Amino acid sequence: MKIKILLFNLFLCSTLFAQNITNTLGSSGTFTIKDASNTYFSLNQSNGRLTLISPLAGNQRGSIFKGVDRFLHTYNGSGTTGNNTFVGINSGNFTMGGTIYQGSFNTGVGNLSLFSLTTGSSNSAFGTYSLYANTTGYENSAFGESSLSTNTTGFRNSAFGYYSLHSNTTGNGNSAFGLSSLRFNTTGLNNSAFGFEALNYNTTGIYNSAFGFISLYSNTTGFNNSAFGYYSLVRNTEGWNNSAFGSYTLENNTTGTQNSAFGSNSLANNTTGFSNTAFGFRAGDLITTGSNNIAIGILAQVPSGTASNQIRLGNTSITYAGIQVAWTVTSDRRLKNNILNSNLGLSFINKLRPVSYTRINDASGKTEYGLIAQEVEDALKQENTENTGMLTVTDEGEYQLRYNDLLAPMIKAIQELKLASDIKDTEIVKLKYENDELKKKFESLKSVEDRLTVLEKYMLEQNKIKEVNSEINAVNQ
């Protein structure tokens, strides 16, 4: 064996023992190194073909060793198609086997790449330890040191980058592009990670997509998550069905589910809240544990970060909000309980102070009309009514008024005014009747008075006649 290696080295190293070995081949000649039984090296002059034949047998022939370690070979098991290429210290092995299409079409470049391969096929491994433990896994692609290094039977995985998909064992259909992307994935499947340490700690989570620097970095078992952007969903561990688009979106989400965040920093502080939707830069970023909230617009914030079922359109700079048709508000009896007649009415309405004002953020200085929320709060307290949906105080202390809730007290006030008006109308009818009766009596009295006047006149005339007669009688006497 030593003699054979020496002969090979003599051919390759022209400086060995300070000797130069020169040989000129004739046309179509072949230079050959051999012993009585085996040919070890041949060079064909006509086609320049160099043939190396290892002292190994069968499919192991044609291998180049570096010392005792395999360095380059194309080994395939008996009965398989072959077409394998292995380059690197102990890349591949001489124990592969299987049926016709097994253990074939593999390419391993790098020390110990595809080292444990048995029947796996159509794998590509580039980098030290890449696909090192793969045995039967097939159609995997690994580029980078230790990429897919612990994969055993997983198939159709793609790993590009140092330690990408490093811990994958049986996970399938994963794609990892970037240093340590999907590094700790073991059995998770159909995940896509693009970016430095994207989906780094995912173990069994499935159907996740992470695009961006450490996006979905902490995810372990969460599934159906989509993170696009720097630090998006970076702390998510078990949350599922979340969608984050933009840097820092849903950054602090841990177990929250079914959240959708679009815009840098949107829903950034949500931790366990679920079914929240935010569109716009920092939209809903004060929500922490609240659920089923909607925030649309840059810096749009719902009143409370821990409350649920809130909607906010726009931020505090908005000066106009329009809609083509009137709002339709649900008011079904089946959606309500504790139904009572309103205790707020005319007394409450009379305590309100309608005002005109201009908004601080309105450069046009348009005059608006409305109420002051703090004054409404005082009026409610005077009516012994608190804890209503009419008034809301945000986490930042800003008062907000739901003008729609004034409709019921206004209707009640109108009803109270109508009742008072009806009572007065009844009183007026009664007084009118009494007045008519008095008029009749007065007319009757007036008729008697006229008769008395005539009688008085007649009596006066009679008295005058009597006086005249008396005077005449006196003269006659």
Sine and cosine of phi, psi and omega as CSV:
sin_phi,cos_phi,sin_psi,cos_psi,sin_omega,cos_omega
0.00,0.00,-0.68,0.74,-0.01,-1.00
-0.90,0.44,-0.60,0.80,0.00,-1.00
-0.91,0.42,-0.64,0.77,-0.01,-1.00
-0.90,0.43,-0.69,0.72,0.02,-1.00
-0.90,0.44,-0.63,0.78,0.00,-1.00
-0.89,0.46,-0.69,0.72,0.00,-1.00
-0.88,0.47,-0.66,0.75,0.03,-1.00
-0.89,0.45,-0.70,0.71,0.00,-1.00
-0.92,0.40,-0.56,0.83,0.05,-1.00
-0.87,0.50,-0.60,0.80,0.00,-1.00
-0.95,0.32,-0.64,0.77,-0.08,-1.00
-0.99,0.16,-0.51,0.86,-0.13,-0.99
-0.94,-0.35,0.97,-0.26,-0.05,-1.00
-0.96,0.26,-0.26,0.96,-0.05,-1.00
-0.99,-0.13,-0.02,1.00,-0.03,-1.00
-0.89,0.45,0.78,-0.62,-0.03,-1.00
0.83,0.56,0.44,0.90,0.03,-1.00
0.85,0.53,0.53,0.85,0.00,-1.00
-0.94,-0.33,0.55,-0.83,0.17,-0.98
-0.92,-0.39,0.80,-0.60,0.03,-1.00
-0.94,-0.34,0.88,-0.47,-0.04,-1.00
-0.82,-0.58,0.70,-0.72,0.03,-1.00
-0.59,-0.81,0.67,-0.74,0.01,-1.00
-0.94,-0.34,0.84,-0.55,-0.01,-1.00
-1.00,-0.02,0.58,-0.81,0.10,-0.99
-0.98,0.19,0.11,-0.99,0.01,-1.00
-0.84,0.55,0.79,-0.62,-0.01,-1.00
0.89,0.46,0.35,0.94,0.02,-1.00
-0.99,0.16,0.26,-0.97,0.00,-1.00
-0.72,-0.69,0.77,-0.64,0.10,-1.00
-1.00,-0.06,0.77,-0.64,-0.11,-0.99
-0.71,-0.70,0.66,-0.75,0.17,-0.98
-0.91,-0.42,0.82,-0.58,-0.10,-0.99
-0.39,-0.92,0.21,-0.98,0.20,-0.98
-0.88,-0.48,-0.31,-0.95,-0.07,-1.00
-0.92,0.40,-0.42,0.91,-0.11,-0.99
-0.92,-0.40,-0.54,0.84,-0.18,-0.98
-0.78,-0.63,0.53,-0.85,0.17,-0.99
-0.98,-0.18,0.79,-0.62,-0.08,-1.00
-0.97,-0.26,-0.43,0.90,-0.09,-1.00
-0.42,-0.91,0.68,-0.73,0.08,-1.00
-0.55,-0.83,0.55,-0.83,0.02,-1.00
-0.73,-0.69,0.87,-0.48,-0.04,-1.00
-1.00,-0.06,0.82,-0.58,-0.08,-1.00
-0.94,0.33,-0.56,0.83,-0.12,-0.99
-0.95,0.30,-0.58,0.81,-0.03,-1.00
-0.88,-0.47,-0.03,1.00,0.02,-1.00
0.94,0.35,0.25,0.97,-0.06,-1.00
-0.97,0.25,0.79,-0.61,0.04,-1.00
-0.97,-0.25,0.80,-0.60,-0.04,-1.00
-0.86,-0.51,0.83,-0.55,0.08,-1.00
-0.94,-0.34,0.78,-0.62,0.02,-1.00
-0.84,-0.55,0.92,-0.39,-0.02,-1.00
-0.92,0.40,0.40,-0.92,0.10,-0.99
-0.95,0.31,0.12,0.99,0.05,-1.00
-0.99,0.11,0.20,-0.98,-0.11,-0.99
-0.98,-0.19,0.33,-0.94,0.17,-0.99
0.82,0.57,-0.77,-0.64,-0.07,-1.00
-0.94,0.33,-0.12,0.99,0.04,-1.00
-0.99,0.11,-0.17,0.99,-0.05,-1.00
-0.93,0.36,0.46,-0.89,-0.02,-1.00
1.00,0.07,0.34,0.94,-0.03,-1.00
-0.99,-0.12,0.55,-0.83,0.11,-0.99
-0.94,-0.35,0.75,-0.66,0.00,-1.00
-0.94,-0.35,0.51,-0.86,0.20,-0.98
-0.93,-0.37,0.98,-0.19,-0.17,-0.99
0.92,0.38,-0.83,-0.56,0.02,-1.00
-0.99,-0.13,0.01,1.00,-0.08,-1.00
-0.99,-0.15,0.62,-0.79,0.11,-0.99
-0.90,0.44,0.65,-0.76,0.03,-1.00
-0.84,-0.55,-0.66,0.75,0.02,-1.00
-0.53,-0.85,0.79,-0.62,0.07,-1.00
-0.31,-0.95,0.18,-0.98,-0.01,-1.00
-0.78,-0.63,0.59,0.81,-0.14,-0.99
-0.87,0.50,0.61,-0.79,0.20,-0.98
-0.56,-0.83,0.50,-0.87,-0.04,-1.00
-0.94,0.35,0.38,-0.92,0.03,-1.00
-0.88,0.47,0.69,-0.72,0.02,-1.00
1.00,0.07,0.00,1.00,0.02,-1.00
-0.97,-0.23,0.26,-0.97,-0.05,-1.00
-0.94,0.34,-0.61,0.79,-0.01,-1.00
1.00,-0.04,-0.75,-0.66,-0.06,-1.00
0.87,0.49,0.60,0.80,0.08,-1.00
-0.99,-0.12,0.50,-0.87,0.10,-0.99
-0.68,-0.73,0.82,-0.58,0.00,-1.00
-0.77,-0.64,0.84,-0.54,0.01,-1.00
-0.76,-0.65,0.83,-0.56,-0.01,-1.00
0.74,-0.67,0.36,-0.93,-0.03,-1.00
-0.85,0.52,0.90,-0.44,0.04,-1.00
0.82,0.57,0.51,0.86,0.15,-0.99
-0.94,0.35,0.69,-0.72,-0.07,-1.00
0.92,0.39,-0.27,-0.96,0.01,-1.00
-0.34,-0.94,0.02,-1.00,0.01,-1.00
-0.94,-0.34,0.41,0.91,-0.02,-1.00
-0.86,-0.51,0.10,0.99,0.00,-1.00
-0.89,0.47,0.46,-0.89,0.01,-1.00
-0.40,-0.92,-0.46,-0.89,0.03,-1.00
0.91,-0.41,-0.14,-0.99,0.01,-1.00
-1.00,0.03,-0.22,-0.98,-0.22,-0.97
-0.81,0.58,-0.70,0.72,-0.07,-1.00
-0.98,-0.18,0.08,1.00,0.02,-1.00
-1.00,-0.02,0.42,-0.91,0.02,-1.00
0.85,0.53,0.53,0.85,-0.09,-1.00
-0.73,-0.69,0.26,-0.97,0.08,-1.00
0.86,0.50,0.54,0.84,0.02,-1.00
-0.98,-0.19,0.56,-0.83,0.08,-1.00
-0.75,-0.66,0.86,-0.52,0.03,-1.00
-0.81,-0.58,0.86,-0.50,0.01,-1.00
-0.80,-0.60,0.92,-0.39,-0.02,-1.00
0.74,-0.68,0.47,-0.88,-0.01,-1.00
-0.83,0.56,0.78,-0.62,0.08,-1.00
0.88,0.48,0.30,0.95,0.08,-1.00
-0.94,0.34,0.67,-0.74,-0.03,-1.00
0.78,0.62,0.58,0.81,-0.10,-0.99
-0.89,0.45,-0.60,0.80,-0.13,-0.99
-0.99,-0.15,0.19,0.98,-0.12,-0.99
-0.84,0.55,0.71,-0.71,0.07,-1.00
-0.89,-0.46,-0.96,0.29,-0.02,-1.00
-0.88,-0.48,0.05,1.00,0.01,-1.00
-0.87,0.49,0.50,-0.86,-0.05,-1.00
-0.66,-0.75,0.33,-0.94,0.08,-1.00
0.83,0.55,0.61,0.79,0.07,-1.00
-0.98,-0.18,0.56,-0.83,0.07,-1.00
-0.80,-0.60,0.85,-0.52,-0.04,-1.00
-0.77,-0.64,0.86,-0.52,-0.01,-1.00
-0.78,-0.63,0.95,-0.31,0.00,-1.00
0.74,-0.68,0.50,-0.87,0.01,-1.00
-0.83,0.56,0.74,-0.67,0.02,-1.00
0.91,0.41,0.12,0.99,0.01,-1.00
-0.92,0.40,0.75,-0.67,-0.06,-1.00
0.77,0.64,0.58,0.81,-0.08,-1.00
-0.85,0.53,-0.72,0.69,-0.12,-0.99
-1.00,-0.06,0.02,1.00,-0.04,-1.00
-0.87,0.49,0.76,-0.65,0.02,-1.00
-0.91,-0.41,-0.90,0.43,-0.05,-1.00
-0.93,-0.37,-0.06,1.00,0.02,-1.00
-0.86,0.52,0.54,-0.84,-0.06,-1.00
-0.70,-0.71,0.37,-0.93,0.05,-1.00
0.83,0.56,0.62,0.79,0.10,-0.99
-0.99,-0.15,0.54,-0.84,0.07,-1.00
-0.79,-0.61,0.83,-0.56,-0.04,-1.00
-0.75,-0.66,0.84,-0.55,0.00,-1.00
-0.77,-0.64,0.94,-0.34,0.01,-1.00
0.76,-0.65,0.48,-0.88,-0.02,-1.00
-0.83,0.56,0.76,-0.65,0.05,-1.00
0.88,0.47,0.24,0.97,0.07,-1.00
-0.93,0.36,0.75,-0.66,-0.04,-1.00
0.79,0.62,0.52,0.85,-0.14,-0.99
-0.93,0.36,-0.46,0.89,-0.01,-1.00
-0.98,-0.22,0.10,1.00,0.05,-1.00
-0.87,0.49,0.72,-0.69,0.01,-1.00
-0.92,-0.40,-0.88,0.48,-0.05,-1.00
-0.87,-0.49,-0.03,1.00,0.02,-1.00
-0.87,0.50,0.52,-0.85,-0.05,-1.00
-0.71,-0.71,0.39,-0.92,0.04,-1.00
0.84,0.54,0.65,0.76,0.12,-0.99
-0.98,-0.20,0.53,-0.85,0.06,-1.00
-0.79,-0.61,0.84,-0.55,-0.03,-1.00
-0.76,-0.65,0.85,-0.53,-0.01,-1.00
-0.78,-0.62,0.96,-0.27,0.02,-1.00
0.71,-0.71,0.45,-0.89,0.00,-1.00
-0.79,0.61,0.84,-0.55,0.04,-1.00
0.88,0.48,0.29,0.96,0.06,-1.00
-0.93,0.36,0.71,-0.71,-0.06,-1.00
0.78,0.63,0.55,0.83,-0.09,-1.00
-0.84,0.54,-0.68,0.73,-0.13,-0.99
-1.00,-0.08,0.03,1.00,-0.02,-1.00
-0.86,0.52,0.71,-0.70,0.03,-1.00
-0.90,-0.44,-0.87,0.49,-0.04,-1.00
-0.85,-0.52,0.07,1.00,0.02,-1.00
-0.89,0.45,0.56,-0.83,-0.06,-1.00
-0.84,-0.55,0.42,-0.91,0.16,-0.99
0.89,0.45,0.46,0.89,0.01,-1.00
-1.00,-0.08,0.55,-0.84,0.06,-1.00
-0.79,-0.62,0.84,-0.55,-0.03,-1.00
-0.76,-0.65,0.85,-0.53,0.00,-1.00
-0.78,-0.63,0.96,-0.29,0.00,-1.00
0.72,-0.69,0.47,-0.88,-0.02,-1.00
-0.80,0.60,0.81,-0.59,0.05,-1.00
0.87,0.49,0.26,0.96,0.06,-1.00
-0.92,0.39,0.72,-0.70,-0.06,-1.00
0.79,0.62,0.56,0.83,-0.13,-0.99
-0.86,0.52,-0.68,0.73,-0.11,-0.99
-0.99,-0.17,0.18,0.98,0.07,-1.00
-0.87,0.49,0.73,-0.69,0.01,-1.00
-0.91,-0.41,-0.89,0.46,-0.04,-1.00
-0.87,-0.49,0.00,1.00,0.03,-1.00
-0.86,0.51,0.52,-0.85,-0.05,-1.00
-0.72,-0.69,0.41,-0.91,0.05,-1.00
0.83,0.56,0.63,0.78,0.11,-0.99
-0.99,-0.14,0.52,-0.86,0.06,-1.00
-0.79,-0.61,0.84,-0.55,-0.03,-1.00
-0.77,-0.64,0.85,-0.53,0.00,-1.00
-0.78,-0.63,0.95,-0.30,0.01,-1.00
0.69,-0.72,0.36,-0.93,-0.01,-1.00
-0.80,0.60,0.88,-0.47,0.05,-1.00
0.83,0.56,0.43,0.90,0.08,-1.00
-0.91,0.42,0.71,-0.71,-0.04,-1.00
0.79,0.62,0.58,0.81,-0.12,-0.99
-0.84,0.55,-0.72,0.70,-0.10,-0.99
-0.99,-0.12,0.14,0.99,0.04,-1.00
-0.86,0.51,0.74,-0.67,0.02,-1.00
-0.91,-0.41,-0.87,0.49,-0.05,-1.00
-0.86,-0.50,0.03,1.00,0.02,-1.00
-0.87,0.49,0.53,-0.84,-0.06,-1.00
-0.79,-0.62,0.39,-0.92,0.09,-1.00
0.82,0.57,0.60,0.80,0.07,-1.00
-0.99,-0.16,0.54,-0.84,0.06,-1.00
-0.78,-0.62,0.84,-0.55,-0.02,-1.00
-0.77,-0.64,0.84,-0.54,0.00,-1.00
-0.77,-0.64,0.96,-0.30,0.01,-1.00
0.69,-0.73,0.37,-0.93,-0.02,-1.00
-0.78,0.63,0.86,-0.51,-0.03,-1.00
0.69,0.73,0.53,0.85,0.10,-1.00
-0.93,0.38,0.65,-0.76,-0.07,-1.00
0.79,0.62,0.54,0.84,-0.09,-1.00
-0.83,0.55,-0.68,0.73,-0.13,-0.99
-1.00,-0.05,-0.03,1.00,-0.05,-1.00
-0.85,0.52,0.73,-0.68,0.03,-1.00
-0.90,-0.43,-0.86,0.50,-0.05,-1.00
-0.87,-0.49,-0.03,1.00,0.02,-1.00
-0.87,0.50,0.49,-0.87,-0.05,-1.00
-0.67,-0.75,0.33,-0.95,0.02,-1.00
0.84,0.54,0.56,0.83,0.05,-1.00
-0.99,-0.16,0.56,-0.83,0.07,-1.00
-0.79,-0.62,0.86,-0.52,-0.03,-1.00
-0.79,-0.62,0.87,-0.49,-0.01,-1.00
-0.79,-0.61,0.97,-0.25,0.03,-1.00
0.69,-0.72,0.43,-0.90,0.02,-1.00
-0.79,0.61,0.83,-0.55,0.04,-1.00
0.91,0.41,0.21,0.98,0.00,-1.00
-0.93,0.36,0.74,-0.67,-0.01,-1.00
0.77,0.64,0.56,0.83,-0.14,-0.99
-0.90,0.43,-0.50,0.87,-0.05,-1.00
-0.97,-0.23,0.08,1.00,0.03,-1.00
-0.88,0.47,0.74,-0.68,0.02,-1.00
-0.91,-0.42,-0.83,0.56,-0.07,-1.00
-0.85,-0.52,-0.03,1.00,0.00,-1.00
-0.88,0.47,0.48,-0.87,-0.04,-1.00
-0.67,-0.75,0.37,-0.93,0.00,-1.00
0.85,0.52,0.58,0.82,0.08,-1.00
-0.99,-0.15,0.56,-0.83,0.06,-1.00
-0.79,-0.61,0.84,-0.54,-0.04,-1.00
-0.76,-0.65,0.86,-0.52,-0.03,-1.00
-0.79,-0.61,0.95,-0.31,-0.02,-1.00
0.79,-0.61,0.46,-0.89,-0.02,-1.00
-0.87,0.49,0.66,-0.75,0.03,-1.00
0.90,0.43,0.18,0.98,0.03,-1.00
-0.92,0.39,0.71,-0.70,-0.02,-1.00
0.76,0.65,0.60,0.80,-0.10,-0.99
-0.84,0.54,-0.67,0.75,-0.10,-0.99
-0.99,-0.17,0.13,0.99,0.04,-1.00
-0.89,0.45,0.73,-0.68,0.02,-1.00
-0.91,-0.42,-0.88,0.48,-0.02,-1.00
-0.86,-0.51,0.08,1.00,0.04,-1.00
-0.87,0.49,0.53,-0.85,-0.08,-1.00
-0.79,-0.61,0.41,-0.91,0.15,-0.99
0.83,0.56,0.61,0.79,0.08,-1.00
-0.99,-0.14,0.53,-0.85,0.04,-1.00
-0.77,-0.64,0.85,-0.52,-0.03,-1.00
-0.78,-0.63,0.83,-0.56,-0.02,-1.00
-0.79,-0.62,0.94,-0.35,-0.02,-1.00
0.82,-0.57,0.64,-0.77,-0.05,-1.00
-0.77,0.64,0.74,-0.67,0.05,-1.00
0.92,0.38,0.09,1.00,0.02,-1.00
-0.92,0.38,0.68,-0.73,-0.05,-1.00
0.79,0.62,0.53,0.85,-0.11,-0.99
-0.90,0.44,-0.49,0.87,-0.09,-1.00
-0.97,-0.23,0.09,1.00,0.08,-1.00
-0.90,0.43,0.71,-0.70,0.00,-1.00
-0.91,-0.42,-0.87,0.50,-0.05,-1.00
-0.86,-0.50,-0.03,1.00,0.02,-1.00
-0.89,0.46,0.47,-0.88,-0.03,-1.00
-0.75,-0.67,0.38,-0.93,0.07,-1.00
0.86,0.51,0.58,0.82,0.09,-1.00
-1.00,-0.09,0.52,-0.86,0.01,-1.00
-0.74,-0.68,0.78,-0.63,-0.01,-1.00
-0.66,-0.75,0.75,-0.67,0.03,-1.00
-0.80,-0.60,0.88,-0.47,0.06,-1.00
0.84,-0.54,0.40,-0.92,0.01,-1.00
-0.82,0.57,0.84,-0.54,0.01,-1.00
0.86,0.52,0.32,0.95,0.05,-1.00
-0.90,0.43,0.79,-0.61,0.04,-1.00
0.90,0.43,0.36,0.93,-0.07,-1.00
-0.97,0.22,-0.02,1.00,0.10,-1.00
-1.00,-0.09,-0.13,0.99,0.05,-1.00
-0.94,0.33,0.74,-0.67,0.00,-1.00
-0.88,-0.47,-0.88,0.48,-0.03,-1.00
-0.87,-0.49,-0.03,1.00,0.02,-1.00
-0.92,0.39,0.39,-0.92,-0.06,-1.00
-0.73,-0.68,0.38,-0.92,0.05,-1.00
0.83,0.56,0.65,0.76,0.05,-1.00
-0.97,-0.24,0.47,-0.88,0.03,-1.00
-0.77,-0.63,0.80,-0.59,0.06,-1.00
-0.76,-0.65,0.87,-0.49,-0.06,-1.00
-0.83,-0.56,0.83,-0.55,0.03,-1.00
0.88,-0.47,0.45,-0.89,0.02,-1.00
-0.84,0.55,0.79,-0.61,0.02,-1.00
0.88,0.48,0.34,0.94,0.05,-1.00
-0.94,0.34,0.79,-0.61,-0.06,-1.00
-0.76,-0.65,0.74,-0.67,0.13,-0.99
-0.97,0.25,0.34,-0.94,-0.10,-1.00
-0.84,0.54,-0.64,0.77,-0.08,-1.00
-0.74,-0.67,0.72,-0.69,0.00,-1.00
-0.97,0.23,-0.21,0.98,-0.01,-1.00
-0.94,-0.33,-0.13,0.99,0.01,-1.00
-1.00,0.03,0.20,-0.98,-0.06,-1.00
-0.83,-0.56,0.25,-0.97,0.12,-0.99
0.89,0.46,0.74,0.67,0.01,-1.00
-0.87,-0.49,0.49,-0.87,0.05,-1.00
-0.76,-0.65,0.69,-0.73,0.09,-1.00
-0.68,-0.73,0.82,-0.57,0.08,-1.00
-0.94,-0.34,0.90,-0.43,0.05,-1.00
1.00,0.08,0.14,-0.99,0.00,-1.00
-0.94,-0.34,-0.15,-0.99,-0.08,-1.00
-0.96,0.29,-0.10,0.99,0.01,-1.00
-1.00,0.00,-0.15,0.99,-0.03,-1.00
-0.92,0.40,0.74,-0.68,0.00,-1.00
-0.90,-0.43,-0.13,0.99,0.01,-1.00
-0.54,-0.84,0.65,-0.76,0.10,-0.99
-0.66,-0.75,0.85,-0.52,-0.06,-1.00
-0.81,-0.59,0.38,-0.93,0.06,-1.00
-0.52,-0.85,0.58,-0.81,-0.11,-0.99
-0.92,0.38,-0.62,0.79,-0.02,-1.00
-0.83,-0.56,0.19,-0.98,-0.01,-1.00
-0.95,0.33,0.51,-0.86,0.06,-1.00
-0.91,0.41,0.60,-0.80,0.16,-0.99
-0.93,-0.36,0.88,-0.48,-0.10,-1.00
-0.94,-0.33,0.73,-0.68,0.04,-1.00
-0.88,0.47,0.68,-0.73,-0.01,-1.00
-0.53,-0.85,0.51,0.86,-0.06,-1.00
-0.95,0.33,0.73,-0.68,0.03,-1.00
-0.81,0.59,-0.55,0.83,-0.06,-1.00
-0.93,0.36,-0.21,0.98,0.01,-1.00
-0.99,-0.13,0.10,0.99,-0.11,-0.99
-0.76,-0.65,0.44,-0.90,0.17,-0.98
-0.65,-0.76,0.04,-1.00,-0.05,-1.00
0.80,0.60,0.68,0.73,-0.05,-1.00
-0.97,0.23,0.86,-0.50,0.01,-1.00
-0.71,-0.70,0.38,-0.92,0.13,-0.99
-0.90,0.43,0.60,-0.80,-0.04,-1.00
-0.88,0.48,0.73,-0.68,0.08,-1.00
-1.00,0.03,-0.10,0.99,0.02,-1.00
-0.98,-0.21,0.76,-0.65,-0.01,-1.00
-0.46,-0.89,-0.72,-0.69,-0.11,-0.99
-0.87,0.50,-0.65,0.76,-0.01,-1.00
-0.86,0.51,-0.67,0.74,0.01,-1.00
-0.93,0.36,-0.72,0.69,-0.02,-1.00
-0.87,0.50,-0.63,0.78,0.00,-1.00
-0.92,0.39,-0.32,0.95,0.01,-1.00
-1.00,0.08,-0.19,0.98,-0.03,-1.00
-0.99,0.10,0.52,-0.86,-0.01,-1.00
-0.89,-0.45,0.98,-0.19,0.09,-1.00
-0.91,0.42,0.71,-0.71,-0.05,-1.00
-0.73,-0.68,0.32,-0.95,0.21,-0.98
-0.93,-0.38,0.47,-0.88,-0.07,-1.00
-0.27,-0.96,0.17,-0.99,0.17,-0.98
-0.85,-0.53,0.60,-0.80,-0.01,-1.00
-0.98,0.20,0.60,-0.80,0.00,-1.00
-0.89,0.47,-0.57,0.82,-0.07,-1.00
-1.00,-0.03,0.11,0.99,-0.02,-1.00
-0.98,-0.18,0.97,-0.24,-0.05,-1.00
-0.92,0.40,-0.41,0.91,-0.02,-1.00
-0.97,0.26,-0.31,0.95,0.04,-1.00
0.93,0.37,0.46,0.89,0.00,-1.00
-0.90,0.44,0.62,-0.79,0.05,-1.00
-0.98,0.17,0.74,-0.67,0.05,-1.00
-0.85,-0.53,0.29,-0.96,-0.03,-1.00
-0.79,-0.61,0.61,-0.80,-0.01,-1.00
0.10,-1.00,-0.50,-0.87,-0.03,-1.00
-0.79,-0.61,0.26,-0.97,0.10,-0.99
-0.98,-0.18,0.85,-0.52,-0.12,-0.99
-0.84,0.54,-0.65,0.76,-0.01,-1.00
-0.90,0.43,-0.56,0.83,0.03,-1.00
-0.94,0.33,-0.58,0.81,0.08,-1.00
-0.90,0.45,-0.63,0.77,0.04,-1.00
-0.87,0.50,-0.68,0.73,0.03,-1.00
-0.89,0.46,-0.68,0.74,0.00,-1.00
-0.89,0.45,-0.64,0.77,0.03,-1.00
-0.90,0.44,-0.65,0.76,0.03,-1.00
-0.89,0.46,-0.64,0.77,0.02,-1.00
-0.91,0.42,-0.44,0.90,0.04,-1.00
-1.00,-0.02,0.15,0.99,-0.02,-1.00
0.83,0.55,0.62,0.78,0.00,-1.00
-0.80,-0.59,0.91,-0.42,0.04,-1.00
-0.71,-0.71,0.03,-1.00,-0.01,-1.00
0.83,0.56,0.80,0.61,0.03,-1.00
-0.94,-0.35,0.34,-0.94,0.07,-1.00
-0.98,0.21,-0.11,0.99,-0.02,-1.00
-0.90,0.44,-0.62,0.78,-0.04,-1.00
-0.91,-0.41,0.65,-0.76,0.08,-1.00
-0.71,-0.70,0.68,-0.73,0.10,-0.99
-0.91,-0.42,0.87,-0.50,-0.06,-1.00
-0.95,0.33,0.17,-0.99,0.05,-1.00
-0.88,0.48,-0.36,0.93,0.01,-1.00
-1.00,-0.08,0.08,1.00,0.06,-1.00
1.00,0.05,0.15,0.99,-0.01,-1.00
-0.99,0.10,0.76,-0.65,0.01,-1.00
-0.99,0.12,0.68,-0.73,0.06,-1.00
-0.75,-0.67,0.61,-0.79,-0.09,-1.00
-0.86,-0.52,0.75,-0.66,0.05,-1.00
-0.99,-0.11,0.99,-0.11,-0.10,-0.99
-0.88,0.47,-0.46,0.89,0.00,-1.00
-0.84,0.54,-0.54,0.84,-0.03,-1.00
-0.95,0.31,-0.19,0.98,0.05,-1.00
-0.98,0.20,-0.26,0.97,-0.07,-1.00
-0.89,0.46,-0.72,0.69,-0.02,-1.00
-0.89,0.46,-0.75,0.67,0.06,-1.00
-0.87,0.50,-0.57,0.82,0.02,-1.00
-0.92,0.39,-0.67,0.75,0.05,-1.00
-0.89,0.45,-0.68,0.73,0.03,-1.00
-0.88,0.47,-0.65,0.76,0.01,-1.00
-0.90,0.45,-0.67,0.74,0.03,-1.00
-0.89,0.45,-0.66,0.75,0.04,-1.00
-0.89,0.46,-0.65,0.76,0.02,-1.00
-0.91,0.42,-0.65,0.76,0.05,-1.00
-0.91,0.42,-0.63,0.78,0.02,-1.00
-0.90,0.43,-0.67,0.74,0.02,-1.00
-0.89,0.46,-0.71,0.71,0.03,-1.00
-0.89,0.47,-0.63,0.78,0.01,-1.00
-0.91,0.41,-0.65,0.76,0.02,-1.00
-0.89,0.46,-0.65,0.76,0.02,-1.00
-0.88,0.47,-0.69,0.72,0.00,-1.00
-0.91,0.40,-0.61,0.79,0.03,-1.00
-0.88,0.47,-0.65,0.76,0.03,-1.00
-0.89,0.45,-0.68,0.73,0.02,-1.00
-0.90,0.44,-0.63,0.78,0.00,-1.00
-0.91,0.43,-0.68,0.74,0.03,-1.00
-0.87,0.49,-0.68,0.73,0.00,-1.00
-0.90,0.44,-0.71,0.70,0.01,-1.00
-0.90,0.44,-0.61,0.79,0.03,-1.00
-0.89,0.45,-0.67,0.74,0.03,-1.00
-0.88,0.48,-0.74,0.68,0.00,-1.00
-0.88,0.48,-0.61,0.79,0.00,-1.00
-0.91,0.42,-0.66,0.75,0.02,-1.00
-0.89,0.45,-0.66,0.75,0.02,-1.00
-0.89,0.45,-0.67,0.74,0.04,-1.00
-0.89,0.46,-0.62,0.79,0.03,-1.00
-0.88,0.47,-0.68,0.74,0.01,-1.00
-0.88,0.48,-0.71,0.70,0.02,-1.00
-0.89,0.47,-0.65,0.76,0.00,-1.00
-0.89,0.45,-0.66,0.75,0.01,-1.00
-0.89,0.45,-0.64,0.77,0.02,-1.00
-0.90,0.43,-0.71,0.71,0.02,-1.00
-0.89,0.45,-0.59,0.81,-0.01,-1.00
-0.91,0.41,-0.61,0.79,0.01,-1.00
-0.91,0.42,-0.68,0.73,0.04,-1.00
-0.90,0.45,-0.65,0.76,-0.02,-1.00
-0.89,0.45,-0.65,0.76,0.01,-1.00
-0.90,0.44,-0.63,0.78,0.00,-1.00
-0.92,0.38,-0.65,0.76,0.05,-1.00
-0.88,0.48,-0.62,0.78,0.00,-1.00
-0.89,0.45,-0.70,0.72,0.02,-1.00
-0.89,0.45,-0.67,0.74,-0.01,-1.00
-0.90,0.43,-0.67,0.74,0.02,-1.00
-0.88,0.48,-0.66,0.75,0.01,-1.00
-0.90,0.44,-0.68,0.73,0.01,-1.00
-0.89,0.46,-0.68,0.74,-0.01,-1.00
-0.91,0.41,-0.61,0.79,0.04,-1.00
-0.90,0.44,-0.66,0.75,0.00,-1.00
-0.91,0.41,-0.64,0.77,0.02,-1.00
-0.90,0.43,-0.64,0.77,0.03,-1.00
-0.90,0.44,-0.65,0.76,0.01,-1.00
-0.90,0.43,-0.64,0.77,0.01,-1.00
-0.89,0.45,-0.67,0.74,0.02,-1.00
-0.88,0.47,-0.66,0.75,-0.01,-1.00
-0.90,0.43,-0.67,0.74,0.00,-1.00
-0.90,0.43,-0.69,0.73,0.00,-1.00
-0.89,0.46,-0.62,0.78,0.01,-1.00
-0.90,0.43,-0.67,0.74,0.00,-1.00
-0.91,0.41,-0.66,0.76,0.00,-1.00
-0.90,0.43,-0.69,0.72,0.01,-1.00
-0.88,0.47,-0.61,0.79,-0.01,-1.00
-0.92,0.39,-0.63,0.78,0.01,-1.00
-0.93,0.37,-0.64,0.76,-0.04,-1.00
-0.92,0.38,-0.48,0.88,0.01,-1.00
-0.97,0.25,0.00,0.00,0.00,0.00
